[in-house]
């Protein structure tokens, strides 16, 4: 057999520089398992349909299983001249079995073959990511339970806004990662489509049974259009999009952990095992893990843009440009999985400084909105109440006081509706307890949210 299965019409050999330039083997070799599993299913289907003999199929299946063993034991040789993982496996099979191996490629093309391999790979990856996100959600819920009634300052515009429960804040990230998990779960519906049998672009003349191949490989659907089958990379882009949004959530969490671990906030201490030091400043303890995750987010965004740009002008059907779909995909998978793994390890090793968090609720006029609500509940229109409290804040600022530090007489200067019960109304705990609207930060609401999350995670029994 010629080393290249396509060189029958060529009059001269391929330039070595072209072989190097067109080779993708050191990127796509990670698909070896999926390529072999797909080839075995294809081989079995060919035999069932009488396209090849059963004994030929048995021989090729044994040969493919041996190649898989060779690859996994590290004794398989890769070279640029064979371009990709498909040609490497086919060439090795032909070397081992001779003429019978040449029948394996009947009724298929590398175009539908690679589409199958990537879909099988992404099905596995998506399930792994979903499992890891579930584990991270469990950790967040566990932390919310541990710190269920601890108070902290909630922020908008990075300014102290209103007091909330730390557990409420943690459960906000539970909801973010829940949406991420749902996106990956939904993306599986588009990944779980079996393209093999579409051949190069037009289908095949052989009497194949694509549904049998799909059943063997665990696909729930078979692609409906052969041209779309080999040229569709939407499912990759969708995965990259879901990964980008997930990384955005990681980046937001990272930013808060970085801020909270600083001397200026002092809200958390990250375990020494998940921090690093400075080569010149002995006192430094740096939050490098969150910083790196924040930085890697841009890398994943770039991979999404690379894939979108790659596909935006391609005519039907397969084009060699699509070889470049795998570097951004594999890099995103590796990056996302690594970030999930390190956060699953790091989050339980974060200690929250409850006193420091609580003390942040005592300054910054964090009870101003509740003073306006107090006035509104006594009949003053909220917009007028807002203005009254704004003047009271300005007055307190001039005197370097908080609203609750002003005397009753001072507060009454701004509205006769203010009575001596106002101070109980302005306590941090009172402010939190009144946030009883569904999804609010009041303790019963957060307990309900935690209970719902435990039920979702099957941890309630």
C-alpha positions as CSV (number, residue, x, y, z in Angstrom):
1,X,0.0,0.0,0.0
2,X,1.2,3.5,-0.7
3,X,1.9,5.5,2.4
4,X,-0.8,8.0,1.5
5,X,-4.2,6.5,0.6
6,X,-5.0,9.4,-1.7
7,X,-1.9,9.7,-3.9
8,X,-3.0,7.5,-6.8
9,X,-3.6,10.5,-9.1
10,X,-0.4,12.3,-8.1
11,X,2.7,12.2,-10.3
12,X,5.2,13.3,-7.7
13,X,5.7,12.9,-4.0
14,X,4.6,15.5,-1.5
15,X,7.1,18.1,-0.5
16,X,8.4,17.5,3.1
17,X,7.5,21.0,4.0
18,X,3.9,20.4,2.9
19,X,3.7,17.3,5.0
20,X,4.8,19.2,8.1
21,X,2.5,22.1,7.3
22,X,-0.6,20.0,6.6
23,X,0.0,17.5,9.5
24,X,-2.4,17.6,12.4
25,X,-1.4,14.4,14.1
26,X,0.2,16.0,17.2
27,X,-3.1,17.8,17.8
28,X,-5.7,15.2,16.8
29,X,-3.9,12.1,18.2
30,X,-6.0,12.5,21.4
31,X,-8.9,11.3,19.3
32,X,-7.4,7.8,18.8
33,X,-9.8,6.0,21.1
34,X,-12.9,7.6,19.5
35,X,-11.5,6.9,16.0
36,X,-11.0,3.2,16.8
37,X,-14.3,2.8,18.5
38,X,-16.0,4.4,15.5
39,X,-14.1,2.2,13.1
40,X,-15.1,-0.9,15.0
41,X,-18.8,0.1,14.9
42,X,-18.5,0.9,11.2
43,X,-16.7,-2.4,10.5
44,X,-19.5,-4.4,12.4
45,X,-22.2,-2.6,10.4
46,X,-20.5,-3.3,7.1
47,X,-20.5,-7.0,8.0
48,X,-24.1,-7.0,9.1
49,X,-25.1,-5.4,5.8
50,X,-23.1,-8.0,3.8
51,X,-20.7,-5.4,2.4
52,X,-17.8,-7.3,3.9
53,X,-17.5,-10.8,5.4
54,X,-18.0,-11.5,9.1
55,X,-14.5,-13.1,9.3
56,X,-13.0,-10.0,7.7
57,X,-14.8,-7.8,10.3
58,X,-13.5,-10.0,13.1
59,X,-10.0,-9.7,11.8
60,X,-10.1,-6.0,11.5
61,X,-11.7,-5.5,15.0
62,X,-8.9,-7.5,16.5
63,X,-6.4,-5.4,14.6
64,X,-8.0,-2.2,15.7
65,X,-8.0,-3.3,19.3
66,X,-4.2,-4.1,19.1
67,X,-3.5,-0.7,17.7
68,X,-5.4,0.9,20.6
69,X,-3.3,-1.2,23.0
70,X,-0.1,-0.1,21.1
71,X,-1.0,3.6,21.4
72,X,-1.8,3.3,25.1
73,X,1.4,1.5,25.8
74,X,3.4,4.2,24.1
75,X,4.9,2.0,21.3
76,X,3.0,3.6,18.4
77,X,5.0,5.7,16.0
78,X,3.6,9.0,14.7
79,X,4.9,10.8,11.6
80,X,3.8,13.9,9.6
81,X,3.6,12.1,6.3
82,X,0.4,10.4,7.5
83,X,-1.2,13.7,8.4
84,X,-3.8,12.7,11.0
85,X,-5.0,10.1,13.4
86,X,-7.3,8.5,10.9
87,X,-4.5,7.8,8.4
88,X,-2.2,6.6,11.1
89,X,-4.6,4.0,12.3
90,X,-5.6,2.9,8.8
91,X,-1.9,2.7,7.8
92,X,-1.0,0.6,10.9
93,X,-3.9,-1.7,10.3
94,X,-2.9,-2.3,6.7
95,X,0.7,-2.9,7.9
96,X,-0.5,-5.5,10.4
97,X,-3.3,-7.2,8.4
98,X,-2.5,-6.6,4.7
99,X,-5.2,-6.4,2.0
100,X,-8.2,-7.0,4.2
101,X,-7.6,-3.7,6.1
102,X,-8.2,-1.8,3.0
103,X,-11.9,-2.6,3.2
104,X,-12.3,-0.7,6.4
105,X,-12.7,2.6,4.7
106,X,-15.6,1.4,2.5
107,X,-18.6,3.7,2.6
108,X,-16.9,6.5,4.6
109,X,-14.6,9.4,4.2
110,X,-12.2,11.2,6.6
111,X,-14.8,14.0,6.4
112,X,-17.5,12.1,8.2
113,X,-15.0,10.2,10.2
114,X,-13.5,13.2,11.9
115,X,-16.9,14.7,12.5
116,X,-17.8,11.5,14.3
117,X,-14.6,11.4,16.4
118,X,-15.1,15.0,17.6
119,X,-18.7,14.4,18.5
120,X,-17.8,11.3,20.5
121,X,-15.0,13.2,22.2
122,X,-17.2,16.2,23.1
123,X,-19.9,13.9,24.4
124,X,-17.4,12.5,26.9
125,X,-16.0,15.9,27.7
126,X,-19.4,17.5,28.2
127,X,-20.4,14.8,30.7
128,X,-17.1,15.3,32.6
129,X,-17.6,19.1,32.7
130,X,-21.2,18.6,33.9
131,X,-20.0,16.3,36.7
132,X,-17.3,18.7,37.7
133,X,-19.8,21.6,37.8
134,X,-22.0,19.5,40.0
135,X,-19.1,18.9,42.4
136,X,-18.4,22.6,42.5
137,X,-22.1,23.3,43.2
138,X,-21.9,20.9,46.1
139,X,-18.9,22.7,47.6
140,X,-20.7,26.1,47.3
141,X,-23.8,24.8,49.0
142,X,-21.7,23.2,51.7
143,X,-20.0,26.6,52.3
144,X,-23.4,28.3,52.3
145,X,-24.6,25.9,55.0
146,X,-21.4,26.4,57.1
147,X,-21.8,30.2,56.9
148,X,-25.6,30.3,56.7
149,X,-26.3,33.2,59.0
150,X,-23.1,35.2,58.7
151,X,-23.6,38.8,57.5
152,X,-21.5,40.8,55.0
153,X,-21.7,43.9,52.9
154,X,-23.3,43.5,49.5
155,X,-21.8,45.7,46.8
156,X,-22.8,47.5,43.7
157,X,-20.3,49.5,41.6
158,X,-17.7,48.0,44.1
159,X,-19.3,50.3,46.8
160,X,-21.0,49.1,49.9
161,X,-24.7,48.9,49.1
162,X,-26.8,46.8,51.4
163,X,-26.1,44.0,53.9
164,X,-26.6,40.4,52.8
165,X,-25.9,37.0,54.1
166,X,-22.6,35.4,53.1
167,X,-24.6,32.3,52.2
168,X,-26.8,34.3,49.9
169,X,-23.7,35.6,48.1
170,X,-22.3,32.1,47.8
171,X,-25.6,30.8,46.4
172,X,-25.5,33.5,43.7
173,X,-22.5,31.6,42.3
174,X,-24.4,28.3,42.7
175,X,-27.0,29.8,40.4
176,X,-24.4,30.9,37.8
177,X,-22.8,27.5,37.6
178,X,-26.2,25.9,37.5
179,X,-26.9,27.8,34.3
180,X,-23.5,26.7,33.0
181,X,-24.4,23.1,33.7
182,X,-27.7,23.5,31.9
183,X,-26.0,25.0,28.9
184,X,-23.6,22.0,28.6
185,X,-26.5,19.7,29.1
186,X,-28.5,21.4,26.4
187,X,-25.5,21.4,24.1
188,X,-25.3,17.6,24.3
189,X,-28.5,17.5,22.3
190,X,-26.7,19.0,19.3
191,X,-23.5,17.0,19.9
192,X,-25.4,13.7,20.2
193,X,-25.9,13.3,16.4
194,X,-24.2,10.5,14.5
195,X,-22.7,11.8,11.2
196,X,-20.9,8.6,9.9
197,X,-22.2,7.3,6.6
198,X,-22.4,10.8,5.1
199,X,-19.1,10.0,3.4
200,X,-17.3,12.9,1.7
201,X,-20.5,15.0,1.3
202,X,-23.1,13.2,-0.8
203,X,-23.7,10.0,1.1
204,X,-22.8,6.6,-0.2
205,X,-24.0,4.0,-2.8
206,X,-23.4,1.1,-0.4
207,X,-26.4,-0.3,1.5
208,X,-25.2,0.8,4.9
209,X,-27.4,1.1,8.1
210,X,-26.5,4.3,9.7
211,X,-29.0,3.8,12.5
212,X,-27.3,0.6,13.5
213,X,-23.9,2.4,13.7
214,X,-25.6,5.1,15.8
215,X,-27.0,2.4,18.2
216,X,-23.6,0.8,18.5
217,X,-22.0,4.1,19.4
218,X,-24.7,5.3,21.8
219,X,-26.0,8.2,19.7
220,X,-29.6,9.1,20.0
221,X,-29.9,10.7,16.6
222,X,-28.6,10.4,13.1
223,X,-27.7,13.4,11.0
224,X,-30.3,14.2,8.3
225,X,-28.3,15.9,5.6
226,X,-25.0,14.5,4.4
227,X,-23.6,17.9,3.3
228,X,-24.4,19.5,6.7
229,X,-23.1,16.4,8.5
230,X,-19.5,16.9,7.3
231,X,-19.5,20.7,7.4
232,X,-21.3,21.3,10.7
233,X,-19.1,22.7,13.5
234,X,-21.9,24.5,15.3
235,X,-21.7,22.0,18.1
236,X,-18.1,22.9,18.7
237,X,-18.9,26.6,18.7
238,X,-21.7,26.1,21.0
239,X,-19.5,24.2,23.4
240,X,-16.9,27.0,23.2
241,X,-19.6,29.5,23.9
242,X,-20.8,27.7,26.9
243,X,-17.2,27.3,28.1
244,X,-16.7,31.1,27.6
245,X,-19.7,31.9,29.7
246,X,-18.6,29.5,32.4
247,X,-15.1,31.0,32.4
248,X,-16.7,34.4,32.7
249,X,-18.4,33.2,35.9
250,X,-15.1,31.8,37.1
251,X,-13.4,35.1,36.4
252,X,-16.0,37.0,38.4
253,X,-15.6,34.7,41.3
254,X,-11.8,35.0,41.0
255,X,-12.0,38.8,41.0
256,X,-13.9,38.7,44.3
257,X,-11.6,36.2,45.9
258,X,-8.6,38.4,44.8
259,X,-10.2,41.5,46.3
260,X,-11.4,39.7,49.5
261,X,-8.0,38.2,50.2
262,X,-6.3,41.7,50.0
263,X,-5.4,43.6,53.1
264,X,-7.9,46.3,52.1
265,X,-10.8,43.8,52.4
266,X,-9.4,41.0,54.6
267,X,-12.6,39.0,54.1
268,X,-10.9,35.7,53.4
269,X,-7.7,33.7,53.8
270,X,-6.8,31.3,51.1
271,X,-4.9,28.3,52.2
272,X,-1.1,28.4,51.8
273,X,-1.4,25.3,49.6
274,X,-3.2,27.4,47.0
275,X,-1.2,30.6,47.1
276,X,2.4,31.6,46.1
277,X,5.0,34.0,47.3
278,X,7.2,36.8,45.9
279,X,10.7,36.3,44.7
280,X,11.7,39.6,46.3
281,X,9.1,40.5,48.9
282,X,9.2,38.0,51.8
283,X,5.8,39.1,53.2
284,X,3.8,38.5,50.1
285,X,1.1,35.8,49.8
286,X,-0.4,36.1,46.4
287,X,-3.8,34.7,45.1
288,X,-2.2,33.3,42.0
289,X,-4.8,30.6,41.4
290,X,-7.7,33.1,41.0
291,X,-5.5,35.4,39.0
292,X,-4.5,32.7,36.6
293,X,-8.1,31.6,36.2
294,X,-9.1,35.2,35.5
295,X,-6.3,35.4,32.9
296,X,-7.2,32.1,31.3
297,X,-10.7,33.4,30.7
298,X,-9.4,35.7,27.9
299,X,-7.7,32.6,26.3
300,X,-11.0,30.8,26.1
301,X,-12.8,33.8,24.7
302,X,-10.1,33.9,22.0
303,X,-10.7,30.3,21.2
304,X,-14.4,31.0,20.6
305,X,-13.6,33.9,18.3
306,X,-11.1,31.7,16.4
307,X,-13.7,29.1,15.8
308,X,-16.3,31.6,14.7
309,X,-13.9,33.3,12.4
310,X,-12.7,29.9,11.0
311,X,-16.3,29.0,10.0
312,X,-17.7,32.3,8.9
313,X,-16.9,32.2,5.2
314,X,-16.7,28.5,4.4
315,X,-18.7,27.2,1.5
316,X,-20.3,23.8,1.5
317,X,-19.2,21.2,2.3
318,X,-15.9,20.1,4.0
319,X,-12.9,22.5,3.7
320,X,-9.4,21.8,5.0
321,X,-9.7,25.0,7.1
322,X,-11.8,22.8,9.4
323,X,-8.6,21.1,10.5
324,X,-8.0,24.2,12.6
325,X,-11.2,23.6,14.7
326,X,-9.3,21.2,17.0
327,X,-6.6,23.5,18.5
328,X,-9.1,26.0,20.0
329,X,-11.4,23.2,21.1
330,X,-8.8,21.1,22.8
331,X,-7.2,24.1,24.4
332,X,-10.6,25.2,25.8
333,X,-11.4,21.8,27.1
334,X,-8.0,21.5,28.8
335,X,-8.3,25.1,30.3
336,X,-11.9,24.7,31.5
337,X,-11.3,21.2,33.0
338,X,-8.1,22.5,34.8
339,X,-10.0,25.5,36.2
340,X,-12.8,23.4,37.4
341,X,-10.4,21.0,39.1
342,X,-8.3,23.6,40.8
343,X,-11.4,25.5,42.1
344,X,-12.9,22.2,43.4
345,X,-9.7,21.7,45.3
346,X,-9.2,25.4,46.5
347,X,-12.7,26.5,47.6
348,X,-13.0,24.2,50.6
349,X,-9.6,25.6,51.7
350,X,-10.8,29.2,52.0
351,X,-11.5,30.6,55.5
352,X,-13.9,33.5,55.8
353,X,-13.2,36.2,58.3
354,X,-16.7,36.5,59.7
355,X,-15.9,39.4,62.0
356,X,-14.3,41.5,59.3
357,X,-17.2,40.8,56.9
358,X,-19.7,41.8,59.6
359,X,-17.9,44.9,60.5
360,X,-18.1,46.1,56.9
361,X,-21.9,46.3,57.3
362,X,-21.5,49.0,60.0
363,X,-20.1,51.7,57.8
364,X,-20.7,53.2,54.4
365,X,-24.4,54.2,55.0
366,X,-25.4,50.7,54.2
367,X,-28.8,51.2,55.9
368,X,-29.8,54.3,53.9
369,X,-32.2,52.4,51.7
370,X,-33.9,51.0,54.8
371,X,-34.3,54.5,56.3
372,X,-36.1,55.5,53.1
373,X,-38.2,52.4,53.3
374,X,-39.0,53.3,56.9
375,X,-40.3,56.7,55.8
376,X,-42.2,55.2,52.8
377,X,-43.9,52.7,55.1
378,X,-45.2,55.7,57.1
379,X,-46.8,57.3,54.1
380,X,-44.1,59.4,52.5
381,X,-43.7,58.7,48.8
382,X,-40.5,56.8,48.2
383,X,-39.0,59.4,45.9
384,X,-39.5,62.0,48.6
385,X,-38.2,59.6,51.2
386,X,-35.1,59.0,49.0
387,X,-34.4,62.8,49.0
388,X,-34.9,63.1,52.7
389,X,-32.4,60.3,53.4
390,X,-29.9,61.8,50.9
391,X,-29.9,65.0,52.9
392,X,-29.5,63.0,56.1
393,X,-26.5,61.2,54.6
394,X,-24.9,64.5,53.6
395,X,-25.5,65.8,57.1
396,X,-23.9,62.7,58.7
397,X,-20.9,62.8,56.3
398,X,-20.1,66.4,57.4
399,X,-20.0,65.1,61.0
400,X,-18.1,61.9,60.2
401,X,-21.0,59.8,61.5
402,X,-23.2,57.0,60.2
403,X,-27.0,57.3,60.0
404,X,-27.4,55.2,63.1
405,X,-24.9,57.4,65.0
406,X,-27.1,60.4,64.6
407,X,-29.4,61.3,67.5
408,X,-33.2,61.0,67.3
409,X,-33.5,64.8,67.4
410,X,-31.0,65.1,64.5
411,X,-32.9,62.6,62.4
412,X,-36.2,64.3,63.2
413,X,-34.8,67.5,61.6
414,X,-35.2,65.7,58.3
415,X,-38.7,64.3,58.8
416,X,-41.2,64.4,61.6
417,X,-42.2,60.8,60.6
418,X,-39.1,59.5,62.3
419,X,-39.8,58.0,65.7
420,X,-37.6,56.3,68.3
421,X,-38.3,52.9,66.8
422,X,-36.1,53.9,63.8
423,X,-32.9,52.6,65.3
424,X,-34.2,49.0,65.6
425,X,-35.2,49.3,62.0
426,X,-31.6,50.2,60.9
427,X,-29.8,47.3,62.5
428,X,-28.0,44.9,60.1
429,X,-29.9,41.9,61.2
430,X,-33.2,43.7,60.9
431,X,-32.3,44.9,57.4
432,X,-31.5,41.3,56.3
433,X,-34.6,39.8,58.0
434,X,-37.0,42.1,56.2
435,X,-35.7,40.9,52.7
436,X,-38.4,38.2,52.6
437,X,-39.2,38.6,48.9
438,X,-38.7,35.3,46.9
439,X,-35.0,35.1,46.2
440,X,-34.1,37.6,48.8
441,X,-31.4,37.5,51.5
442,X,-33.5,36.9,54.5
443,X,-32.5,33.8,56.4
444,X,-35.7,31.8,55.7
445,X,-35.3,32.6,51.9
446,X,-31.7,31.5,51.9
447,X,-32.5,28.3,53.8
448,X,-35.2,27.6,51.2
449,X,-32.6,28.2,48.5
450,X,-30.1,25.9,50.1
451,X,-32.8,23.2,50.6
452,X,-33.8,23.5,46.9
453,X,-30.2,23.2,45.8
454,X,-29.7,20.1,48.0
455,X,-32.7,18.6,46.4
456,X,-31.4,19.4,42.9
457,X,-28.1,17.8,43.8
458,X,-29.8,14.7,45.3
459,X,-28.3,15.5,48.7
460,X,-31.5,16.0,50.6
461,X,-32.0,12.4,51.7
